[in-house]
Amino acid sequence: MSSKDHKFAALLKSVETGPHDPHFAGYFRCFNEQKFYEAHDVLEALWLQDRNGQDGDFFKGLIQFAGGFVHLKKQRPRPAWKLFRLCSTYLAKYPSPHLALDVTNLLRLAKHWAEAAQALGREGDLLAEQTPPTLRLQS
């Protein structure tokens, strides 16, 4: 087991999953703690198992949404803008809700952050101006 696997095992052990896969629930926990790289990484493990399955593009879209915030943390709005737009392409294929996620709202959020990143241009700290969203699963 790699150090990355140990890190995920410790993270996933403490995640309340409800009816969801621990990687899926772990994504939301990490994202809401503004650990965007970790959110991306933990969901990637699930995506790799299902990349060609019915939820593969859904997971890919969520990974790209978190990736947009990874770039914003590094003050790189242009790559963030690209990922927010790309995530919308993948997520738009799914009905709302999907896997208890309000996809319509997430698409709205992706559009908002893409527009804000685009308006900022090539450099700048968008996260100093706006607080990242909190993502919730519907019960």
Backbone hydrogen bonds, N-H to C=O, Kabsch-Sander energy under -0.5 kcal/mol:
donor,donor_aa,acceptor,acceptor_aa,energy
6,H,2,S,-2.1
7,K,3,S,-2.3
8,F,4,K,-2.5
9,A,5,D,-2.6
10,A,6,H,-2.3
11,L,7,K,-2.2
12,L,8,F,-3.4
13,K,9,A,-1.7
14,S,10,A,-0.9
14,S,11,L,-0.8
15,V,12,L,-1.0
17,T,15,V,-0.7
20,H,17,T,-2.1
25,A,21,D,-2.4
26,G,22,P,-2.6
27,Y,23,H,-1.7
28,F,24,F,-1.3
29,R,25,A,-2.0
30,C,26,G,-2.7
31,F,27,Y,-2.9
32,N,28,F,-2.5
33,E,29,R,-1.2
33,E,30,C,-0.5
34,Q,31,F,-1.9
35,K,30,C,-3.0
36,F,34,Q,-0.9
39,A,35,K,-2.3
40,H,36,F,-2.4
41,D,37,Y,-2.7
42,V,38,E,-3.0
43,L,39,A,-1.9
44,E,40,H,-1.7
45,A,41,D,-1.1
46,L,42,V,-0.6
47,W,43,L,-2.7
48,L,44,E,-2.7
49,Q,45,A,-0.7
49,Q,46,L,-0.7
50,D,46,L,-1.1
50,D,47,W,-0.7
51,R,47,W,-1.0
53,G,50,D,-1.9
56,G,53,G,-1.1
59,F,55,D,-2.6
60,K,56,G,-2.2
61,G,57,D,-2.4
62,L,58,F,-2.0
63,I,59,F,-2.5
64,Q,60,K,-2.3
65,F,61,G,-2.0
66,A,62,L,-2.3
67,G,63,I,-2.3
68,G,64,Q,-2.0
69,F,65,F,-1.1
70,V,66,A,-1.7
71,H,67,G,-2.1
72,L,68,G,-1.9
73,K,69,F,-2.4
74,K,70,V,-1.2
75,Q,72,L,-1.7
76,R,71,H,-2.6
80,A,76,R,-1.5
81,W,77,P,-2.9
82,K,78,R,-2.0
83,L,79,P,-2.1
84,F,80,A,-2.7
85,R,81,W,-2.1
86,L,82,K,-2.5
87,C,83,L,-2.9
88,S,84,F,-1.4
89,T,85,R,-1.3
90,Y,86,L,-1.6
91,L,87,C,-2.8
92,A,88,S,-2.2
93,K,90,Y,-1.0
94,Y,91,L,-2.0
98,H,101,L,-2.1
101,L,98,H,-1.9
102,D,136,R,-0.5
103,V,101,L,-1.6
106,L,102,D,-2.0
107,L,103,V,-2.6
108,R,104,T,-1.8
109,L,105,N,-2.6
110,A,106,L,-2.7
111,K,107,L,-2.2
112,H,108,R,-2.5
113,W,109,L,-2.7
114,A,110,A,-2.3
115,E,111,K,-2.6
116,A,112,H,-2.4
117,A,113,W,-2.4
118,Q,114,A,-2.6
119,A,115,E,-2.3
120,L,116,A,-1.4
121,G,117,A,-1.2
124,G,75,Q,-0.7
126,L,124,G,-0.9
128,A,125,D,-1.2
129,E,125,D,-0.6
129,E,126,L,-1.1
130,Q,126,L,-2.1
138,Q,100,A,-4.3
